[in-house]
Amino acid sequence: MAARGEVKGAEGLGRMLQQGRLVSGLTQRELAEKLETDQKYIWGLESGKNAIVLERIFAIMRETGVRMYMEVDDRADEPLPDGREASRG
C-alpha cells in the first residue's frame, strides 16, 4: 500500500489523488486524456485549488460527523470494483 489516511479537506484529497496517479505511473496530462479533461483540471484537484464544492462537502461532513478515509493501493493487477482491470499506464 502506497498511502493511507483520513481526508479532512480538499488539499488532503488532492494529495491522495496525486499519490494514486503517481503509483499508477501516469502524468497529469495522461490522466487528463483518459478522463477527457485537461491537465490544468488535474493540477487543480491535486493542489486543492478546485475547492468550492469540495469544501462545502467537507463542511457538511464535519457538521454531521462523517469521516472519509482513503488508501492508495499499489497492486496494479487487482480488478476495479466494477470488475474491469485497472490500467496502470
Buried (B, 14 or more C-beta within 10 A) or exposed (E): EBBEBEBEBBBBBBBBBBBBBBBBEBEBEBBBBEEEEEBEBBBBBBBBBBBEEBBEBBEEBEEEEEEBEBEBEBEEEEEEEEEEEEEEE
